[in-house]
Amino acid sequence: MLKWIMRLAAALAVFVIAAGWWLFAGFSKAPAAAPGLLDIDQWRSMIRDAGGDLPTEIRVLEVGHDSAPMLAARAGAFTGQWLTSYNSVQVVFPDSTLVIGGALDRSTSEGMVQSPEDWSFDDAAYRKVVDAMLTADKVLMTHEHPDHVMAIARHPDPDALAPRLWLNAPQSATLPQFANGELPAVLRDLPPRLDGTVQWVAPGVVAIPMAGHSPGAQLFFVTLQNGHEYLMIGDTVWSMSSIEDLTMRPVFTQFVVFDPDEDRAAIRKQVRAIHDLMQANPQLTVFPSHDRIWLGKLSEEGRIIWGFAD
């Protein structure tokens, strides 16, 4: 009898270890290659051919922040903290602006608190995002999850926002799902203005569809007047250490956070492609939406500026 108990205990231990590996470490590594996924030469050519006055600055306005174990952001990272930024990006031109990302509002932020001692929300910054959308030529977003859309979905003047809002078809279709409430009809019925291909959207700015984290996920490639190039990767990864380590979020995060699930096979390829693009173009500034440490480093280097222009 004791022998059977010991065998059962051993089998159970093996199962627990295997399940733990699958949930927190397994099936999260990028493949050896992801050829043809990202074509920076195409983006550069589109910007050159279109011409126009290129932007002068990339600005990031943080409306809130939080922290969580790094394991939530990168599979196998059993130590360390992920410092989370919730923000919106402003691309500044000589006489106009673009806003990319709707950030999140206070009630959404309060419903997502991970570390009460690190959590903060800035109501004045959120109001600045809302106001900046109405002076921007275009308002776009990297994807349609609640922490990126609430200043759009709950904008106090949706009729004024709608003519400026440029979404792709999946974003238009799923925005009502992530709006956390009734979406104004003028936004709910807004036809997509992005056509689902790699597309020039403004001088120096190219939108790159990259479904995976969500159906409407996209990257933005931006070239400034000074020649500096940027790739906004949204939530492809939450921490730049995922790109460095070639490792995406764990399966556990899939179950706890995402509905619908992200396409893990697509994300793994995207992690590899971004990593290789950075290796081939060391001057390219790549940044995800939520890595507060990385954004702080870019600010210190003068590559981005905290706060929106007036």
BALOBA-1460 file (C-alpha; in Angstrom, 3 decimals):
// residues 310
<rec num="1" residu="m" x="0.000" y="0.000" z="0.000"/>
<rec num="2" residu="l" x="2.820" y="2.388" z="0.915"/>
<rec num="3" residu="k" x="4.468" y="1.717" z="-2.439"/>
<rec num="4" residu="w" x="1.297" y="2.768" z="-4.298"/>
<rec num="5" residu="i" x="0.973" y="5.918" z="-2.186"/>
<rec num="6" residu="m" x="4.565" y="6.862" z="-2.941"/>
<rec num="7" residu="r" x="4.049" y="6.240" z="-6.655"/>
<rec num="8" residu="l" x="0.902" y="8.349" z="-6.641"/>
<rec num="9" residu="a" x="2.696" y="11.131" z="-4.765"/>
<rec num="10" residu="a" x="5.565" y="11.011" z="-7.255"/>
<rec num="11" residu="a" x="3.185" y="11.146" z="-10.214"/>
<rec num="12" residu="l" x="1.347" y="14.061" z="-8.638"/>
<rec num="13" residu="a" x="4.638" y="15.904" z="-8.085"/>
<rec num="14" residu="v" x="5.622" y="15.372" z="-11.700"/>
<rec num="15" residu="f" x="2.226" y="16.666" z="-12.820"/>
<rec num="16" residu="v" x="2.491" y="19.774" z="-10.624"/>
<rec num="17" residu="i" x="6.011" y="20.521" z="-11.895"/>
<rec num="18" residu="a" x="4.944" y="20.025" z="-15.518"/>
<rec num="19" residu="a" x="1.848" y="22.178" z="-15.066"/>
<rec num="20" residu="g" x="3.896" y="24.892" z="-13.368"/>
<rec num="21" residu="w" x="6.450" y="24.857" z="-16.165"/>
<rec num="22" residu="w" x="3.679" y="25.107" z="-18.772"/>
<rec num="23" residu="l" x="1.887" y="27.937" z="-16.984"/>
<rec num="24" residu="f" x="4.870" y="30.075" z="-16.020"/>
<rec num="25" residu="a" x="7.788" y="29.219" z="-18.315"/>
<rec num="26" residu="g" x="6.932" y="26.924" z="-21.193"/>
<rec num="27" residu="f" x="6.091" y="27.576" z="-24.828"/>
<rec num="28" residu="s" x="7.100" y="31.228" z="-24.556"/>
<rec num="29" residu="k" x="10.424" y="31.413" z="-26.381"/>
<rec num="30" residu="a" x="10.702" y="33.154" z="-29.739"/>
<rec num="31" residu="p" x="11.560" y="31.031" z="-32.783"/>
<rec num="32" residu="a" x="14.994" y="31.049" z="-34.343"/>
<rec num="33" residu="a" x="13.857" y="33.386" z="-37.124"/>
<rec num="34" residu="a" x="10.840" y="35.340" z="-38.346"/>
<rec num="35" residu="p" x="11.773" y="36.382" z="-41.875"/>
<rec num="36" residu="g" x="9.748" y="38.970" z="-43.751"/>
<rec num="37" residu="l" x="7.587" y="40.045" z="-40.826"/>
<rec num="38" residu="l" x="8.991" y="43.576" z="-40.442"/>
<rec num="39" residu="d" x="10.266" y="45.535" z="-43.451"/>
<rec num="40" residu="i" x="11.876" y="48.777" z="-42.305"/>
<rec num="41" residu="d" x="13.041" y="49.580" z="-45.838"/>
<rec num="42" residu="q" x="9.404" y="49.616" z="-46.977"/>
<rec num="43" residu="w" x="8.451" y="51.996" z="-44.163"/>
<rec num="44" residu="r" x="11.350" y="54.316" z="-44.939"/>
<rec num="45" residu="s" x="10.466" y="54.331" z="-48.616"/>
<rec num="46" residu="m" x="6.831" y="55.191" z="-47.893"/>
<rec num="47" residu="i" x="7.917" y="58.146" z="-45.765"/>
<rec num="48" residu="r" x="10.387" y="59.403" z="-48.367"/>
<rec num="49" residu="d" x="7.884" y="59.080" z="-51.202"/>
<rec num="50" residu="a" x="5.075" y="60.851" z="-49.330"/>
<rec num="51" residu="g" x="7.184" y="63.832" z="-48.293"/>
<rec num="52" residu="g" x="5.769" y="66.573" z="-46.079"/>
<rec num="53" residu="d" x="7.057" y="68.227" z="-42.923"/>
<rec num="54" residu="l" x="8.261" y="65.489" z="-40.595"/>
<rec num="55" residu="p" x="7.497" y="65.543" z="-36.867"/>
<rec num="56" residu="t" x="9.904" y="67.093" z="-34.408"/>
<rec num="57" residu="e" x="9.199" y="65.297" z="-31.111"/>
<rec num="58" residu="i" x="7.782" y="62.185" z="-29.514"/>
<rec num="59" residu="r" x="6.049" y="62.968" z="-26.226"/>
<rec num="60" residu="v" x="4.593" y="60.558" z="-23.669"/>
<rec num="61" residu="l" x="1.990" y="61.611" z="-21.106"/>
<rec num="62" residu="e" x="1.602" y="59.201" z="-18.215"/>
<rec num="63" residu="v" x="-1.847" y="59.139" z="-16.639"/>
<rec num="64" residu="g" x="-1.020" y="56.445" z="-14.108"/>
<rec num="65" residu="h" x="1.365" y="53.748" z="-13.017"/>
<rec num="66" residu="d" x="1.490" y="50.515" z="-11.039"/>
<rec num="67" residu="s" x="3.752" y="47.509" z="-10.561"/>
<rec num="68" residu="a" x="3.493" y="43.735" z="-10.720"/>
<rec num="69" residu="p" x="5.840" y="40.747" z="-10.513"/>
<rec num="70" residu="m" x="8.004" y="40.534" z="-13.626"/>
<rec num="71" residu="l" x="6.662" y="36.997" z="-14.079"/>
<rec num="72" residu="a" x="3.393" y="38.530" z="-15.289"/>
<rec num="73" residu="a" x="5.247" y="40.210" z="-18.149"/>
<rec num="74" residu="r" x="7.953" y="37.686" z="-19.056"/>
<rec num="75" residu="a" x="7.765" y="33.918" z="-18.795"/>
<rec num="76" residu="g" x="10.329" y="32.393" z="-16.458"/>
<rec num="77" residu="a" x="11.118" y="35.701" z="-14.708"/>
<rec num="78" residu="f" x="10.630" y="34.475" z="-11.147"/>
<rec num="79" residu="t" x="12.297" y="37.514" z="-9.577"/>
<rec num="80" residu="g" x="12.034" y="41.264" z="-10.080"/>
<rec num="81" residu="q" x="9.237" y="43.794" z="-10.519"/>
<rec num="82" residu="w" x="7.643" y="45.159" z="-13.668"/>
<rec num="83" residu="l" x="6.991" y="48.886" z="-13.247"/>
<rec num="84" residu="t" x="3.938" y="49.642" z="-15.333"/>
<rec num="85" residu="s" x="3.155" y="52.909" z="-17.124"/>
<rec num="86" residu="y" x="-0.295" y="53.803" z="-18.461"/>
<rec num="87" residu="n" x="0.090" y="56.554" z="-21.010"/>
<rec num="88" residu="s" x="-0.674" y="58.137" z="-24.347"/>
<rec num="89" residu="v" x="1.783" y="59.266" z="-27.034"/>
<rec num="90" residu="q" x="1.818" y="62.584" z="-28.876"/>
<rec num="91" residu="v" x="3.677" y="62.979" z="-32.169"/>
<rec num="92" residu="v" x="4.460" y="66.689" z="-32.534"/>
<rec num="93" residu="f" x="4.745" y="68.376" z="-35.953"/>
<rec num="94" residu="p" x="5.749" y="71.999" z="-36.638"/>
<rec num="95" residu="d" x="2.085" y="73.059" z="-36.749"/>
<rec num="96" residu="s" x="0.002" y="70.026" z="-35.691"/>
<rec num="97" residu="t" x="-0.046" y="66.841" z="-33.603"/>
<rec num="98" residu="l" x="-1.117" y="63.205" z="-33.633"/>
<rec num="99" residu="v" x="-2.256" y="61.330" z="-30.538"/>
<rec num="100" residu="i" x="-1.678" y="57.581" z="-30.351"/>
<rec num="101" residu="g" x="-3.467" y="55.713" z="-27.582"/>
<rec num="102" residu="g" x="-6.436" y="56.533" z="-25.376"/>
<rec num="103" residu="a" x="-4.853" y="55.393" z="-22.095"/>
<rec num="104" residu="l" x="-7.299" y="54.514" z="-19.313"/>
<rec num="105" residu="d" x="-9.573" y="56.494" z="-17.060"/>
<rec num="106" residu="r" x="-9.640" y="56.493" z="-13.255"/>
<rec num="107" residu="s" x="-12.374" y="53.895" z="-12.784"/>
<rec num="108" residu="t" x="-10.665" y="51.472" z="-15.187"/>
<rec num="109" residu="s" x="-7.340" y="52.053" z="-13.466"/>
<rec num="110" residu="e" x="-8.866" y="51.459" z="-10.033"/>
<rec num="111" residu="g" x="-10.248" y="48.153" z="-11.289"/>
<rec num="112" residu="m" x="-6.792" y="47.015" z="-12.435"/>
<rec num="113" residu="v" x="-4.709" y="47.809" z="-9.336"/>
<rec num="114" residu="q" x="-1.949" y="45.256" z="-8.788"/>
<rec num="115" residu="s" x="0.171" y="46.943" z="-6.102"/>
<rec num="116" residu="p" x="-1.716" y="49.506" z="-3.989"/>
<rec num="117" residu="e" x="1.550" y="50.934" z="-2.675"/>
<rec num="118" residu="d" x="2.782" y="51.645" z="-6.228"/>
<rec num="119" residu="w" x="-0.506" y="52.524" z="-7.927"/>
<rec num="120" residu="s" x="-1.221" y="56.117" z="-8.885"/>
<rec num="121" residu="f" x="-3.607" y="57.945" z="-11.205"/>
<rec num="122" residu="d" x="-3.277" y="61.552" z="-12.403"/>
<rec num="123" residu="d" x="-6.665" y="63.111" z="-13.165"/>
<rec num="124" residu="a" x="-5.088" y="66.278" z="-14.615"/>
<rec num="125" residu="a" x="-2.961" y="64.222" z="-17.012"/>
<rec num="126" residu="y" x="-6.022" y="62.264" z="-18.133"/>
<rec num="127" residu="r" x="-7.888" y="65.512" z="-18.839"/>
<rec num="128" residu="k" x="-4.890" y="66.680" z="-20.858"/>
<rec num="129" residu="v" x="-5.080" y="63.524" z="-23.003"/>
<rec num="130" residu="v" x="-8.808" y="64.092" z="-23.559"/>
<rec num="131" residu="d" x="-8.211" y="67.727" z="-24.548"/>
<rec num="132" residu="a" x="-5.230" y="66.907" z="-26.767"/>
<rec num="133" residu="m" x="-7.384" y="64.599" z="-28.862"/>
<rec num="134" residu="l" x="-9.553" y="67.520" z="-29.940"/>
<rec num="135" residu="t" x="-6.568" y="69.558" z="-31.176"/>
<rec num="136" residu="a" x="-4.857" y="66.616" z="-32.907"/>
<rec num="137" residu="d" x="-5.164" y="66.076" z="-36.652"/>
<rec num="138" residu="k" x="-5.615" y="62.337" z="-36.050"/>
<rec num="139" residu="v" x="-6.194" y="60.073" z="-33.078"/>
<rec num="140" residu="l" x="-5.011" y="56.480" z="-33.453"/>
<rec num="141" residu="m" x="-4.323" y="53.552" z="-31.151"/>
<rec num="142" residu="t" x="-2.011" y="50.579" z="-31.015"/>
<rec num="143" residu="h" x="-4.844" y="48.218" z="-30.067"/>
<rec num="144" residu="e" x="-8.293" y="48.031" z="-28.570"/>
<rec num="145" residu="h" x="-7.830" y="46.888" z="-24.951"/>
<rec num="146" residu="p" x="-9.393" y="48.950" z="-22.116"/>
<rec num="147" residu="d" x="-6.121" y="50.435" z="-20.856"/>
<rec num="148" residu="h" x="-5.587" y="51.946" z="-24.310"/>
<rec num="149" residu="v" x="-9.049" y="53.160" z="-25.289"/>
<rec num="150" residu="m" x="-10.910" y="54.749" z="-22.397"/>
<rec num="151" residu="a" x="-10.140" y="58.394" z="-23.242"/>
<rec num="152" residu="i" x="-11.639" y="57.536" z="-26.631"/>
<rec num="153" residu="a" x="-14.593" y="55.415" z="-25.488"/>
<rec num="154" residu="r" x="-15.524" y="57.838" z="-22.667"/>
<rec num="155" residu="h" x="-14.521" y="61.063" z="-24.354"/>
<rec num="156" residu="p" x="-16.805" y="63.894" z="-23.178"/>
<rec num="157" residu="d" x="-17.254" y="65.163" z="-26.755"/>
<rec num="158" residu="p" x="-17.479" y="62.096" z="-29.025"/>
<rec num="159" residu="d" x="-18.998" y="64.123" z="-31.876"/>
<rec num="160" residu="a" x="-15.881" y="66.305" z="-32.041"/>
<rec num="161" residu="l" x="-13.563" y="63.305" z="-31.606"/>
<rec num="162" residu="a" x="-15.111" y="61.105" z="-34.315"/>
<rec num="163" residu="p" x="-13.763" y="63.010" z="-37.380"/>
<rec num="164" residu="r" x="-10.247" y="62.705" z="-35.958"/>
<rec num="165" residu="l" x="-10.410" y="59.035" z="-34.992"/>
<rec num="166" residu="w" x="-8.585" y="56.663" z="-37.340"/>
<rec num="167" residu="l" x="-9.153" y="52.984" z="-36.566"/>
<rec num="168" residu="n" x="-8.596" y="49.790" z="-38.518"/>
<rec num="169" residu="a" x="-11.466" y="47.369" z="-39.113"/>
<rec num="170" residu="p" x="-10.775" y="45.004" z="-36.165"/>
<rec num="171" residu="q" x="-10.443" y="47.977" z="-33.816"/>
<rec num="172" residu="s" x="-13.753" y="49.410" z="-35.012"/>
<rec num="173" residu="a" x="-15.441" y="46.024" z="-34.625"/>
<rec num="174" residu="t" x="-14.157" y="45.262" z="-31.126"/>
<rec num="175" residu="l" x="-14.058" y="48.733" z="-29.561"/>
<rec num="176" residu="p" x="-17.607" y="48.316" z="-28.160"/>
<rec num="177" residu="q" x="-16.484" y="45.122" z="-26.399"/>
<rec num="178" residu="f" x="-13.662" y="46.882" z="-24.564"/>
<rec num="179" residu="a" x="-15.384" y="50.205" z="-23.869"/>
<rec num="180" residu="n" x="-16.582" y="49.026" z="-20.424"/>
<rec num="181" residu="g" x="-20.001" y="50.562" z="-20.997"/>
<rec num="182" residu="e" x="-22.195" y="51.896" z="-23.756"/>
<rec num="183" residu="l" x="-20.126" y="53.330" z="-26.611"/>
<rec num="184" residu="p" x="-21.562" y="56.534" z="-28.129"/>
<rec num="185" residu="a" x="-23.256" y="55.789" z="-31.448"/>
<rec num="186" residu="v" x="-21.015" y="58.218" z="-33.356"/>
<rec num="187" residu="l" x="-18.011" y="56.098" z="-32.312"/>
<rec num="188" residu="r" x="-19.754" y="52.724" z="-32.455"/>
<rec num="189" residu="d" x="-20.827" y="53.305" z="-36.057"/>
<rec num="190" residu="l" x="-17.615" y="54.969" z="-37.221"/>
<rec num="191" residu="p" x="-16.266" y="53.231" z="-40.343"/>
<rec num="192" residu="p" x="-12.578" y="52.238" z="-40.276"/>
<rec num="193" residu="r" x="-10.188" y="54.712" z="-41.852"/>
<rec num="194" residu="l" x="-7.128" y="52.454" z="-41.893"/>
<rec num="195" residu="d" x="-7.260" y="49.853" z="-44.639"/>
<rec num="196" residu="g" x="-5.488" y="46.936" z="-42.941"/>
<rec num="197" residu="t" x="-2.254" y="47.229" z="-44.918"/>
<rec num="198" residu="v" x="1.032" y="48.891" z="-44.039"/>
<rec num="199" residu="q" x="-0.158" y="52.455" z="-44.475"/>
<rec num="200" residu="w" x="1.243" y="55.997" z="-44.442"/>
<rec num="201" residu="v" x="-0.923" y="58.041" z="-42.069"/>
<rec num="202" residu="a" x="0.980" y="61.344" z="-41.793"/>
<rec num="203" residu="p" x="4.386" y="62.757" z="-42.778"/>
<rec num="204" residu="g" x="6.942" y="60.533" z="-41.099"/>
<rec num="205" residu="v" x="4.355" y="58.115" z="-39.655"/>
<rec num="206" residu="v" x="3.489" y="54.609" z="-40.898"/>
<rec num="207" residu="a" x="0.943" y="52.218" z="-39.350"/>
<rec num="208" residu="i" x="1.893" y="48.522" z="-39.496"/>
<rec num="209" residu="p" x="-0.883" y="45.968" z="-38.817"/>
<rec num="210" residu="m" x="0.429" y="43.315" z="-36.423"/>
<rec num="211" residu="a" x="-2.411" y="41.139" z="-35.144"/>
<rec num="212" residu="g" x="-1.478" y="38.953" z="-32.221"/>
<rec num="213" residu="h" x="-1.947" y="40.703" z="-28.901"/>
<rec num="214" residu="s" x="-5.367" y="41.684" z="-30.232"/>
<rec num="215" residu="p" x="-7.031" y="41.407" z="-33.658"/>
<rec num="216" residu="g" x="-6.489" y="45.117" z="-34.325"/>
<rec num="217" residu="a" x="-2.975" y="45.448" z="-32.915"/>
<rec num="218" residu="q" x="-0.589" y="47.602" z="-34.925"/>
<rec num="219" residu="l" x="2.857" y="49.141" z="-34.669"/>
<rec num="220" residu="f" x="3.823" y="52.687" z="-35.608"/>
<rec num="221" residu="f" x="7.072" y="53.662" z="-37.312"/>
<rec num="222" residu="v" x="7.966" y="57.333" z="-36.903"/>
<rec num="223" residu="t" x="10.812" y="59.358" z="-38.410"/>
<rec num="224" residu="l" x="11.633" y="62.796" z="-37.014"/>
<rec num="225" residu="q" x="13.148" y="65.777" z="-38.801"/>
<rec num="226" residu="n" x="16.478" y="65.059" z="-37.100"/>
<rec num="227" residu="g" x="16.519" y="61.581" z="-38.658"/>
<rec num="228" residu="h" x="15.770" y="59.668" z="-35.459"/>
<rec num="229" residu="e" x="13.559" y="56.638" z="-36.072"/>
<rec num="230" residu="y" x="11.094" y="55.098" z="-33.642"/>
<rec num="231" residu="l" x="9.045" y="51.925" z="-33.541"/>
<rec num="232" residu="m" x="6.094" y="51.933" z="-31.150"/>
<rec num="233" residu="i" x="5.281" y="48.280" z="-30.420"/>
<rec num="234" residu="g" x="2.269" y="48.741" z="-28.146"/>
<rec num="235" residu="d" x="1.652" y="45.611" z="-26.073"/>
<rec num="236" residu="t" x="3.574" y="43.172" z="-28.241"/>
<rec num="237" residu="v" x="5.580" y="42.902" z="-25.030"/>
<rec num="238" residu="w" x="5.057" y="44.615" z="-21.686"/>
<rec num="239" residu="s" x="8.750" y="44.780" z="-20.802"/>
<rec num="240" residu="m" x="11.680" y="45.365" z="-23.140"/>
<rec num="241" residu="s" x="13.449" y="42.569" z="-21.288"/>
<rec num="242" residu="s" x="11.127" y="40.247" z="-23.238"/>
<rec num="243" residu="i" x="12.755" y="41.409" z="-26.471"/>
<rec num="244" residu="e" x="16.236" y="41.089" z="-25.000"/>
<rec num="245" residu="d" x="15.468" y="37.629" z="-23.581"/>
<rec num="246" residu="l" x="13.405" y="36.538" z="-26.626"/>
<rec num="247" residu="t" x="10.607" y="35.453" z="-24.283"/>
<rec num="248" residu="m" x="6.948" y="36.493" z="-24.296"/>
<rec num="249" residu="r" x="4.341" y="36.564" z="-21.503"/>
<rec num="250" residu="p" x="3.612" y="33.261" z="-19.720"/>
<rec num="251" residu="v" x="0.602" y="31.094" z="-20.445"/>
<rec num="252" residu="f" x="-0.657" y="31.934" z="-16.937"/>
<rec num="253" residu="t" x="-1.123" y="35.591" z="-17.928"/>
<rec num="254" residu="q" x="-3.172" y="34.429" z="-20.902"/>
<rec num="255" residu="f" x="-5.698" y="32.788" z="-18.590"/>
<rec num="256" residu="v" x="-5.829" y="35.577" z="-16.017"/>
<rec num="257" residu="v" x="-5.806" y="38.716" z="-18.183"/>
<rec num="258" residu="f" x="-6.877" y="38.222" z="-21.785"/>
<rec num="259" residu="d" x="-10.342" y="37.717" z="-23.219"/>
<rec num="260" residu="p" x="-10.145" y="36.795" z="-26.028"/>
<rec num="261" residu="d" x="-6.733" y="35.122" z="-25.824"/>
<rec num="262" residu="e" x="-3.835" y="36.648" z="-27.662"/>
<rec num="263" residu="d" x="-2.259" y="34.668" z="-30.500"/>
<rec num="264" residu="r" x="0.825" y="33.312" z="-28.763"/>
<rec num="265" residu="a" x="2.382" y="31.883" z="-31.936"/>
<rec num="266" residu="a" x="2.103" y="35.288" z="-33.609"/>
<rec num="267" residu="i" x="3.583" y="37.103" z="-30.596"/>
<rec num="268" residu="r" x="6.562" y="34.760" z="-30.430"/>
<rec num="269" residu="k" x="7.368" y="35.536" z="-34.060"/>
<rec num="270" residu="q" x="6.922" y="39.254" z="-33.452"/>
<rec num="271" residu="v" x="9.327" y="39.160" z="-30.491"/>
<rec num="272" residu="r" x="11.956" y="37.538" z="-32.717"/>
<rec num="273" residu="a" x="11.346" y="39.979" z="-35.571"/>
<rec num="274" residu="i" x="11.613" y="43.035" z="-33.305"/>
<rec num="275" residu="h" x="14.764" y="41.671" z="-31.682"/>
<rec num="276" residu="d" x="16.392" y="41.081" z="-35.059"/>
<rec num="277" residu="l" x="15.285" y="44.476" z="-36.376"/>
<rec num="278" residu="m" x="16.934" y="46.158" z="-33.397"/>
<rec num="279" residu="q" x="20.116" y="44.187" z="-33.938"/>
<rec num="280" residu="a" x="20.245" y="45.247" z="-37.578"/>
<rec num="281" residu="n" x="19.322" y="48.882" z="-36.806"/>
<rec num="282" residu="p" x="20.997" y="49.816" z="-33.515"/>
<rec num="283" residu="q" x="19.965" y="53.486" z="-33.787"/>
<rec num="284" residu="l" x="16.260" y="52.589" z="-33.979"/>
<rec num="285" residu="t" x="14.359" y="53.549" z="-30.811"/>
<rec num="286" residu="v" x="11.889" y="50.800" z="-29.933"/>
<rec num="287" residu="f" x="9.473" y="51.161" z="-27.050"/>
<rec num="288" residu="p" x="6.439" y="49.292" z="-25.696"/>
<rec num="289" residu="s" x="3.532" y="51.053" z="-24.054"/>
<rec num="290" residu="h" x="3.925" y="49.908" z="-20.478"/>
<rec num="291" residu="d" x="7.627" y="49.618" z="-19.582"/>
<rec num="292" residu="r" x="8.110" y="52.535" z="-17.185"/>
<rec num="293" residu="i" x="11.820" y="51.859" z="-16.666"/>
<rec num="294" residu="w" x="12.482" y="51.787" z="-20.405"/>
<rec num="295" residu="l" x="10.497" y="54.964" z="-21.011"/>
<rec num="296" residu="g" x="12.428" y="56.693" z="-18.234"/>
<rec num="297" residu="k" x="15.682" y="55.657" z="-19.847"/>
<rec num="298" residu="l" x="14.569" y="57.052" z="-23.217"/>
<rec num="299" residu="s" x="13.621" y="60.304" z="-21.509"/>
<rec num="300" residu="e" x="17.041" y="60.562" z="-19.879"/>
<rec num="301" residu="e" x="18.646" y="60.022" z="-23.288"/>
<rec num="302" residu="g" x="16.496" y="62.759" z="-24.823"/>
<rec num="303" residu="r" x="14.700" y="60.405" z="-27.204"/>
<rec num="304" residu="i" x="11.238" y="61.061" z="-25.768"/>
<rec num="305" residu="i" x="9.829" y="63.909" z="-23.695"/>
<rec num="306" residu="w" x="7.516" y="63.373" z="-20.739"/>
<rec num="307" residu="g" x="4.283" y="65.375" z="-21.006"/>
<rec num="308" residu="f" x="2.235" y="66.640" z="-23.933"/>
<rec num="309" residu="a" x="2.917" y="69.913" z="-25.710"/>
<rec num="310" residu="d" x="0.338" y="72.641" z="-25.092"/>
